[in-house]
Amino acid sequence: MRSNIYSEGYSARGGQSRSSYNLTVTPGGSSSGSAIAVANNVVTFALGTETDGSVINPAERNAVVGIKPTVGLTSRAGVVPESLHQDTVGTFGRTVRDAVYALDAIYGVDPRDNYTSSQTGKTPAKGYIEYMATQSALKGATFGLPWESFWALADPEQQSILLELVDLIESAGATIINGTELPNYETIVSPNGWNWDYGSTRGYPNESEYTVVKVDFYNNIQSYLSELQNTDIRTLEDIVRYNNDNDGSEGGHPGINPAFASGQDGFLASLATGGVMNSTYYEALHFCQSSTREGGIDAALHHRNRSNIDALLVPPDVGQTYQIAAQAGYPMITLPASVHARSGMPFGLALMGTAFSEAGLVRYASAVEDLQRGSGTRYRRALPRWLGYAERNIPVAAQCVGC
């Protein structure tokens, strides 16, 4: 939200976080420190907040498991917000089991976050750990591949490797249905990479996720700051002023701090909205939610009126996958799959489902993980090669060579 051109994984307080797989490229976004700590065996599990990709992306780029829950499964009370419609607290672990143990500890209804009341009657009484499964659970399961929607956007190396992993899943008894598309993917999925202002790119700001997030952030950050007792900063205006007054470290203006090339243009865009929820805002909110829910993921899960598709398998290094799930507020789980041959950077295979389908996603993610281990496939979590370990470049590269 802060900047539109910035060094991912950087904070003025903690500096640049780096993936141990390749220290010169983006480690995956704003929860990258959590994913890196898990990947490097510093901690067993960690938490992260996702608005649009900040659990799934760092998880897959650091070869760990990432669980991004349905919005409303985990409380956001006390968490620095971005958008109440999309923010969700997720978990990282080196295994599905570790990530699920962490999820079981944090999900539930919280009176401080009214969104969590939506989970009533939709969650297991004894936690998600009871849904852990072995590869035998794949027998009879059905998975969809939204090929044109997402898979066609993956690079050839990823496509080839992930399809071999899909073949392995099929050999374990699962049914794979190709072409389970989001009906309106040509409208809602950017063909040119992750773009949360894709609606405006097409000429329709009233169909843009960014239209919603800009307004939400203005209001949500003020609510968050109002509860703090250790600072005089109370509004977004205060934050912008502080960054300008401390330009060297905070990069309030463009071109001052190399980590914040565009300064704080995201904050300024939010500031310009004044937090006003006008007709454009509500039209954008309705469009983003309806087009990605019943008109998107749910429609793909019921491809040709089927009722037995358990999850969609998607390549999460294609940022448009988690972007659509983010707008819908729907869950995803990513599993380590392999690494790019030249860059050494990991990528994953993810399962995407409908609202509050975490039990099924845990079941099948753990089954795929067990299959990876038991089959002897090389397409699983790999150890890092520490490429570029001596370099300290800021900004980190947005894309890695060979990715």
C-alpha positions in Angstrom: 0.0 0.0 0.0 2.8 2.4 0.9 4.6 2.5 -2.5 3.8 1.2 -5.9 7.5 0.9 -6.8 9.5 -0.5 -3.9 11.9 -3.2 -2.8 9.7 -6.0 -1.7 10.5 -7.3 1.8 12.1 -4.0 2.9 11.1 -2.0 6.0 12.8 1.1 7.4 12.8 -0.6 10.8 14.2 -4.0 9.9 16.0 -3.4 6.6 15.8 -5.8 3.6 14.7 -9.4 4.1 16.2 -11.8 1.7 15.4 -15.3 0.5 18.1 -17.8 1.3 17.5 -19.4 -2.1 18.6 -16.2 -4.0 19.5 -13.1 -1.9 19.3 -10.7 -4.9 15.6 -11.0 -5.8 12.3 -10.4 -4.1 11.6 -12.7 -1.3 7.9 -12.3 -1.9 6.3 -9.3 -0.3 5.2 -7.9 3.0 5.1 -11.2 5.1 8.4 -12.3 3.6 10.2 -12.1 7.0 7.8 -14.7 8.4 8.3 -17.1 5.5 12.1 -16.7 5.6 12.3 -17.4 9.3 10.4 -20.7 8.8 12.5 -21.6 5.7 15.7 -21.0 7.6 14.7 -23.1 10.6 14.7 -20.1 12.9 11.1 -20.9 14.0 8.8 -23.8 13.5 5.9 -21.7 12.3 5.0 -18.0 11.7 2.1 -15.8 11.0 1.5 -13.4 8.2 -1.2 -11.1 7.0 -2.4 -11.3 3.4 -4.4 -8.6 1.6 -3.4 -9.7 -1.8 -0.6 -12.3 -1.9 1.4 -11.6 1.2 1.1 -15.2 2.6 1.0 -17.2 -0.6 3.7 -15.4 -2.5 6.5 -15.4 0.2 5.6 -19.0 1.1 6.1 -20.3 -2.4 9.2 -18.1 -3.0 10.8 -19.6 0.1 9.8 -23.2 -0.3 7.5 -23.4 2.7 3.8 -24.2 3.2 1.5 -21.2 3.3 -2.1 -21.2 4.4 -4.2 -18.2 3.5 -7.6 -18.6 5.2 -11.0 -17.4 4.3 -11.5 -13.8 5.3 -13.3 -14.1 8.7 -11.7 -17.4 9.8 -8.9 -15.6 11.8 -9.3 -12.4 13.7 -7.6 -9.2 12.5 -7.9 -7.4 15.9 -4.6 -5.8 16.7 -3.2 -6.4 13.3 -2.0 -3.5 11.1 -4.7 -3.3 8.5 -5.0 -2.6 4.8 -8.5 -3.6 3.8 -11.1 -5.1 6.1 -12.6 -6.9 3.0 -9.4 -8.8 2.1 -7.1 -8.9 5.1 -6.7 -12.3 6.7 -4.1 -13.8 9.1 -2.5 -16.9 7.7 0.3 -19.3 8.7 3.6 -20.6 7.5 5.3 -24.0 8.2 7.9 -26.3 6.7 5.2 -28.9 6.6 1.4 -28.8 6.2 1.1 -30.2 9.8 3.1 -27.4 11.3 1.1 -24.7 9.4 -2.2 -26.4 10.4 -1.2 -26.5 14.1 -0.6 -22.8 13.9 -4.0 -22.3 12.2 -5.8 -24.3 14.8 -4.3 -22.0 17.5 -5.6 -18.7 15.9 -9.0 -19.4 14.2 -12.3 -18.7 15.9 -14.9 -16.1 16.6 -13.5 -12.9 18.1 -15.9 -10.1 19.3 -13.3 -7.6 18.3 -13.6 -8.6 14.6 -17.2 -9.0 13.5 -16.1 -10.7 10.3 -15.3 -13.8 12.3 -18.9 -14.3 13.2 -19.4 -15.5 9.6 -17.6 -18.8 10.4 -20.2 -19.9 12.9 -21.3 -23.4 12.0 -18.7 -23.7 9.2 -15.6 -24.8 11.1 -14.6 -28.1 12.8 -15.1 -28.4 16.6 -11.8 -30.2 17.1 -9.6 -28.1 14.7 -8.3 -28.7 11.2 -5.5 -31.1 12.3 -8.0 -33.9 12.2 -8.2 -33.5 8.5 -4.6 -34.3 7.9 -4.4 -37.2 5.4 -2.1 -39.5 3.6 -1.7 -39.9 -0.2 -4.6 -42.5 -0.1 -7.0 -39.6 0.2 -6.2 -38.6 -3.4 -8.0 -41.7 -4.6 -11.4 -40.5 -5.8 -10.6 -36.8 -5.4 -11.3 -34.5 -8.3 -9.3 -31.4 -9.1 -9.7 -28.7 -11.7 -7.1 -27.0 -13.8 -8.1 -23.4 -14.9 -5.8 -23.6 -17.8 -6.5 -20.4 -19.7 -7.3 -18.5 -16.6 -4.0 -19.1 -14.9 -1.8 -22.0 -16.1 -1.2 -20.5 -19.6 0.4 -17.5 -17.8 3.1 -19.6 -16.1 6.6 -19.8 -17.6 7.4 -22.9 -19.6 9.7 -24.4 -16.9 7.1 -24.1 -14.2 4.4 -25.5 -16.5 6.5 -28.5 -17.3 7.4 -29.3 -13.7 4.0 -28.6 -12.2 2.3 -30.7 -14.8 4.6 -33.7 -13.9 3.4 -33.2 -10.3 -0.2 -33.1 -11.5 0.4 -36.3 -13.4 1.8 -37.8 -10.2 -1.4 -36.8 -8.3 -3.5 -38.3 -11.0 -1.5 -41.6 -10.8 -2.4 -41.7 -7.1 -6.1 -42.0 -8.1 -7.2 -38.4 -8.5 -9.3 -37.2 -11.4 -7.9 -34.1 -13.2 -10.3 -32.0 -15.2 -8.5 -29.5 -17.5 -10.2 -26.3 -18.6 -12.2 -25.5 -15.4 -12.0 -21.8 -16.3 -13.3 -18.8 -14.4 -16.1 -17.8 -16.9 -15.0 -14.2 -16.9 -11.3 -14.6 -16.7 -10.7 -12.5 -19.8 -12.2 -9.5 -17.9 -10.9 -10.0 -14.3 -7.5 -11.7 -14.9 -4.7 -9.4 -16.1 -2.7 -11.1 -18.9 0.4 -9.1 -18.0 1.1 -10.1 -14.4 -0.3 -9.1 -11.0 -2.2 -5.8 -11.2 -4.5 -4.7 -8.4 -5.7 -1.7 -10.4 -6.5 -3.8 -13.5 -10.0 -2.4 -13.6 -8.6 1.1 -14.1 -6.1 -0.3 -16.6 -9.1 -1.4 -18.6 -10.8 2.0 -18.1 -13.1 1.0 -15.3 -12.1 2.2 -11.8 -15.4 1.0 -10.6 -14.2 -2.5 -11.3 -10.8 -2.1 -9.6 -9.6 -3.8 -6.4 -7.3 -0.8 -5.8 -10.3 1.5 -5.7 -11.6 -0.4 -2.7 -8.3 -0.9 -0.9 -7.3 2.8 -1.1 -10.5 3.8 0.7 -10.4 0.9 3.1 -6.8 1.7 4.1 -7.6 5.3 4.9 -10.4 4.3 7.3 -8.9 1.1 8.7 -5.5 2.5 9.6 -7.2 5.4 11.5 -9.2 2.9 13.5 -6.1 0.8 14.2 -4.0 3.9 15.3 -6.8 5.1 17.6 -6.2 2.1 19.9 -2.4 2.6 20.3 -1.1 4.2 23.5 2.6 4.6 22.5 2.4 7.1 19.7 1.0 10.4 18.7 0.4 9.3 15.2 -3.3 8.9 14.7 -4.1 9.3 11.0 -2.8 8.6 7.5 -2.0 12.3 7.3 0.3 11.9 10.3 2.1 8.9 8.7 2.6 10.8 5.4 4.0 13.8 7.4 6.3 11.6 9.4 7.7 10.0 6.3 8.3 13.4 4.7 10.0 14.7 7.8 12.3 11.6 7.9 13.0 11.4 4.2 16.3 9.6 4.4 15.1 6.6 6.3 11.4 6.6 5.4 11.6 7.7 1.7 8.7 10.0 1.9 9.6 11.5 -1.5 10.5 9.6 -4.7 14.2 9.0 -5.4 15.5 9.5 -1.9 15.6 6.0 -0.4 16.4 3.3 -3.0 14.0 0.9 -1.3 11.0 3.3 -2.0 11.6 4.4 -5.5 8.1 6.0 -5.9 8.2 7.4 -2.4 4.8 7.0 -0.7 2.6 7.3 -3.7 0.3 4.5 -2.4 -0.3 6.4 0.8 -0.9 9.6 -1.2 -3.4 7.8 -3.4 -5.3 6.6 -0.3 -5.1 10.0 1.3 -6.7 11.6 -1.8 -9.8 9.4 -1.3 -10.4 10.9 2.1 -11.9 7.5 3.0 -15.1 8.4 1.2 -17.1 5.4 0.3 -18.9 6.8 -2.7 -20.7 5.0 -5.5 -17.5 4.1 -7.4 -16.2 2.4 -4.2 -19.4 0.4 -3.8 -19.6 -0.6 -7.4 -15.9 -1.7 -7.3 -16.5 -3.7 -4.2 -19.5 -5.4 -5.6 -17.8 -6.2 -8.9 -14.6 -7.5 -7.3 -16.5 -9.8 -5.0 -19.2 -11.1 -7.3 -16.9 -11.6 -10.3 -14.4 -13.6 -8.3 -16.9 -15.6 -6.1 -20.0 -16.8 -7.8 -18.8 -15.5 -11.2 -15.3 -16.8 -10.7 -13.9 -19.5 -8.3 -17.3 -21.0 -7.4 -18.2 -21.2 -11.1 -14.9 -23.0 -11.9 -15.6 -25.4 -9.0 -18.9 -26.2 -10.6 -17.6 -26.5 -14.2 -20.3 -27.8 -16.5 -22.7 -28.1 -13.5 -20.4 -30.6 -11.7 -20.7 -30.8 -8.0 -17.6 -32.9 -7.2 -14.6 -30.8 -7.9 -12.8 -30.7 -4.6 -10.3 -27.9 -5.4 -8.6 -26.0 -8.1 -4.9 -26.6 -8.7 -3.1 -23.4 -9.7 0.5 -22.2 -10.2 0.9 -19.6 -7.4 4.0 -18.0 -8.9 1.4 -16.5 -11.3 0.3 -13.7 -9.1 -3.1 -13.4 -10.6 -4.1 -16.7 -8.8 -3.8 -15.3 -5.3 -5.1 -12.0 -6.5 -8.5 -13.5 -7.5 -8.6 -15.5 -4.3 -7.9 -12.3 -2.4 -10.7 -10.3 -4.0 -13.0 -13.2 -3.3 -11.8 -13.6 0.3 -11.4 -17.3 -0.4 -8.7 -19.7 0.9 -5.6 -21.1 -0.7 -2.8 -23.4 0.4 0.5 -23.5 -1.4 3.0 -26.4 -1.2 6.7 -26.3 -2.2 7.1 -27.9 -5.7 10.5 -27.2 -7.2 13.1 -24.5 -7.9 14.0 -22.7 -11.1 17.1 -24.2 -12.6 19.0 -20.9 -13.2 17.8 -18.7 -10.4 17.5 -21.2 -7.7 14.2 -19.6 -6.6 11.4 -21.9 -5.5 7.9 -22.0 -6.7 4.8 -23.9 -5.5 1.6 -25.7 -6.4 -1.5 -24.3 -4.8 -5.0 -25.5 -4.0 -7.8 -23.0 -4.2 -11.3 -23.4 -2.8 -14.5 -21.7 -1.9 -15.3 -19.9 1.4 -14.5 -21.9 4.5 -13.3 -24.9 2.6 -10.1 -25.1 4.7 -10.9 -28.7 5.9 -10.9 -30.0 2.4 -7.8 -28.0 1.4 -5.9 -29.3 4.4 -7.0 -32.9 3.6 -5.8 -32.7 0.0 -2.7 -30.5 0.6 -1.4 -33.0 3.2 -2.2 -35.9 0.9 -0.2 -34.3 -1.9 2.7 -33.6 0.5 2.6 -37.2 1.6 2.7 -38.3 -2.0 5.7 -36.0 -2.7 7.6 -37.6 0.1 6.5 -41.2 -0.5 7.0 -41.3 -4.2 10.6 -40.2 -4.3 9.8 -37.4 -6.7 12.3 -34.5 -6.8 9.4 -32.1 -7.1 9.1 -31.2 -3.5 10.8 -28.8 -1.0 14.5 -28.3 -1.8 17.3 -26.9 0.2 18.6 -23.4 -0.7 21.7 -22.7 -2.6 22.3 -19.3 -1.1 22.8 -17.7 -4.5 24.1 -14.1 -4.4 24.9 -14.4 -0.7 27.6 -11.7 -0.9 25.4 -9.1 -2.5 23.5 -6.5 -0.7 21.5 -4.9 -3.5 18.6 -2.5 -2.7 16.2 -2.7 -4.3 16.1 -6.4 -4.8 15.3 -7.5 -8.3 11.6 -7.8 -9.1 12.2 -10.8 -11.3 14.9 -13.4 -11.1 17.0 -14.5 -14.1 15.6 -17.6 -15.6 12.2 -17.3 -13.9 
